[in-house]
Amino acid sequence: MTLLVIFLLCLALLATVLLGTGAAGERADLLEQINQLLPQTQCGECGYPGCRPYAGAIASGKDDINRCPPGGDTTLQNLARLTGQPVKPLAPDLTPAAEQVAIIDETICIGCVKCIQACPVDAIIGAPKMMHTVIETECTGCRLCLAPCPVDCIDMVKAPVNLRDWHWAKPVIHYGD
């Protein structure tokens, strides 16, 4: 009798472990899929220290899909499609990154390389004690380069229109003219 009870307890324990592993495996797969959709800038604007922790929060249902400014509308739409959630605008406490890029006032820059070290996407180029500049097409607008600059020579400006985000203007329809 006790052998039967021990056998049934072991069987129940095994079933619990197997069922739990399946659910955890599905959540891990979802986390990886979400992480692959995020831009991997590791900027922290979402409130998490990087893209993977934010992906984990989305996968577990702890946070919403609308907290990634560098990802823009495309990432938001892809996350909505993957998670089955509706497409929402960017969270109101965040500024869309695509609207701004960093520029360096090259007459003030002292070449300290602190901005280069802070840039998560390598959009800033330069050398120690030499002028630095920003590759605008690579800049995600995360603002991580602003704080470490000791001479305050970096500003955020409206992003120039480029082929990636340029759209035809909607036609004006005149009725009865």
C-alpha positions as CSV (number, residue, x, y, z in Angstrom):
1,M,0.0,0.0,0.0
2,T,2.7,2.5,0.9
3,L,4.6,1.6,-2.2
4,L,1.5,2.4,-4.3
5,V,1.2,5.8,-2.5
6,I,4.9,6.6,-3.1
7,F,4.5,5.6,-6.7
8,L,1.4,7.8,-7.2
9,L,3.2,10.7,-5.4
10,C,6.2,10.4,-7.7
11,L,3.9,10.2,-10.7
12,A,2.1,13.3,-9.6
13,L,5.4,15.1,-9.0
14,L,6.6,14.1,-12.5
15,A,3.4,15.3,-14.2
16,T,3.7,18.6,-12.3
17,V,7.2,19.2,-13.4
18,L,6.5,18.2,-17.0
19,L,3.4,20.5,-17.2
20,G,5.3,23.4,-15.6
21,T,8.2,23.0,-17.9
22,G,5.9,23.2,-21.0
23,A,4.4,26.4,-19.8
24,A,7.8,27.9,-18.9
25,G,9.1,26.8,-22.3
26,E,6.3,28.5,-24.2
27,R,6.9,31.7,-22.1
28,A,10.6,31.5,-22.9
29,D,9.8,31.1,-26.6
30,L,7.5,34.2,-26.5
31,L,10.2,36.1,-24.6
32,E,12.8,35.3,-27.3
33,Q,10.4,36.3,-30.1
34,I,9.6,39.6,-28.4
35,N,13.2,40.3,-27.7
36,Q,14.0,39.7,-31.4
37,L,11.4,42.4,-32.4
38,L,12.9,45.0,-30.1
39,P,15.6,47.3,-31.5
40,Q,18.4,46.1,-29.1
41,T,19.5,49.7,-28.3
42,Q,19.6,48.9,-24.6
43,C,18.7,52.5,-24.0
44,G,16.5,52.0,-20.9
45,E,13.8,54.5,-22.0
46,C,11.2,51.8,-21.4
47,G,12.1,51.8,-17.7
48,Y,14.0,48.5,-17.9
49,P,17.8,48.2,-18.1
50,G,17.7,46.7,-21.6
51,C,15.6,45.1,-24.3
52,R,15.6,41.6,-22.8
53,P,14.2,42.6,-19.4
54,Y,11.5,44.6,-21.1
55,A,10.7,41.6,-23.4
56,G,10.4,39.5,-20.2
57,A,7.9,42.0,-18.7
58,I,5.8,41.9,-21.9
59,A,5.9,38.1,-22.1
60,S,4.8,37.8,-18.5
61,G,2.1,40.4,-18.8
62,K,3.7,42.8,-16.3
63,D,4.1,45.6,-18.8
64,D,2.5,47.0,-22.0
65,I,3.9,46.8,-25.5
66,N,3.9,50.6,-26.0
67,R,7.1,51.5,-24.1
68,C,9.8,51.4,-26.7
69,P,10.5,54.8,-28.3
70,P,13.5,53.7,-30.5
71,G,11.4,50.8,-31.9
72,G,8.8,53.3,-33.3
73,D,5.5,52.3,-34.9
74,T,6.9,49.3,-36.8
75,T,8.1,47.6,-33.6
76,L,4.8,48.4,-31.9
77,Q,2.8,46.9,-34.7
78,N,4.9,43.8,-34.7
79,L,4.6,43.4,-31.0
80,A,0.8,43.8,-31.2
81,R,0.7,41.1,-33.9
82,L,2.8,38.7,-31.9
83,T,1.1,39.1,-28.6
84,G,-2.4,39.6,-29.9
85,Q,-2.8,42.9,-28.2
86,P,-4.3,46.0,-29.9
87,V,-1.9,48.6,-31.4
88,K,-1.7,51.5,-29.0
89,P,0.1,54.8,-29.2
90,L,3.4,55.2,-27.4
91,A,3.0,55.6,-23.7
92,P,2.3,59.3,-22.9
93,D,5.3,59.6,-20.5
94,L,7.7,58.8,-23.4
95,T,8.9,60.9,-26.4
96,P,9.0,59.2,-29.8
97,A,12.7,58.7,-30.6
98,A,12.2,59.0,-34.3
99,E,11.4,62.6,-33.9
100,Q,14.8,63.6,-32.5
101,V,18.5,62.8,-33.2
102,A,21.6,64.0,-31.3
103,I,24.0,66.5,-32.9
104,I,27.3,67.5,-31.5
105,D,28.5,71.1,-31.6
106,E,32.0,70.3,-33.0
107,T,33.4,73.7,-32.0
108,I,32.8,72.8,-28.3
109,C,33.6,69.1,-28.4
110,I,36.8,68.2,-26.5
111,G,37.0,64.6,-27.6
112,C,36.5,63.0,-24.2
113,V,34.8,59.9,-25.8
114,K,32.3,59.7,-23.0
115,C,29.4,60.1,-25.5
116,I,30.9,57.3,-27.6
117,Q,31.0,55.0,-24.6
118,A,27.4,55.8,-23.7
119,C,25.9,55.3,-27.2
120,P,24.3,51.9,-27.3
121,V,24.1,51.8,-31.2
122,D,27.5,53.2,-32.1
123,A,26.0,56.2,-33.8
124,I,28.8,58.5,-32.6
125,I,32.2,58.4,-34.2
126,G,35.4,60.2,-33.2
127,A,38.7,59.6,-31.4
128,P,40.2,60.7,-28.1
129,K,41.0,64.5,-28.1
130,M,39.5,64.8,-31.5
131,M,36.1,66.1,-32.7
132,H,33.2,63.7,-32.6
133,T,30.1,63.6,-34.8
134,V,26.8,61.7,-34.9
135,I,25.7,59.5,-37.8
136,E,22.2,60.7,-37.9
137,T,20.8,57.7,-39.7
138,E,22.0,55.4,-36.9
139,C,21.0,57.6,-34.0
140,T,17.8,56.3,-32.2
141,G,17.3,59.4,-30.2
142,C,17.7,57.6,-26.8
143,R,19.5,60.6,-25.2
144,L,22.0,58.5,-23.4
145,C,24.9,60.6,-24.7
146,L,23.6,63.8,-23.2
147,A,24.3,63.1,-19.5
148,P,28.0,62.0,-19.7
149,C,29.1,65.0,-21.9
150,P,31.2,67.3,-19.6
151,V,31.0,70.3,-21.9
152,D,27.3,70.0,-22.8
153,C,28.0,70.1,-26.6
154,I,25.3,67.6,-27.5
155,D,21.7,68.7,-28.4
156,M,18.7,66.8,-29.6
157,V,17.1,68.2,-32.7
158,K,14.3,67.3,-35.0
159,A,15.3,64.3,-37.1
160,P,15.8,65.1,-40.8
161,V,13.4,63.5,-43.2
162,N,15.1,60.5,-44.9
163,L,13.9,57.8,-47.2
164,R,13.2,55.5,-44.2
165,D,10.5,57.7,-42.8
166,W,9.4,59.9,-45.7
167,H,5.8,59.6,-46.8
168,W,3.8,61.1,-49.6
169,A,1.5,63.8,-48.4
170,K,-2.1,62.8,-48.5
171,P,-3.9,64.3,-51.5
172,V,-6.3,67.2,-51.0
173,I,-9.7,66.4,-52.4
174,H,-11.7,69.4,-53.5
175,Y,-15.4,69.0,-53.7
176,G,-17.5,71.4,-55.7
177,D,-14.7,73.8,-56.7
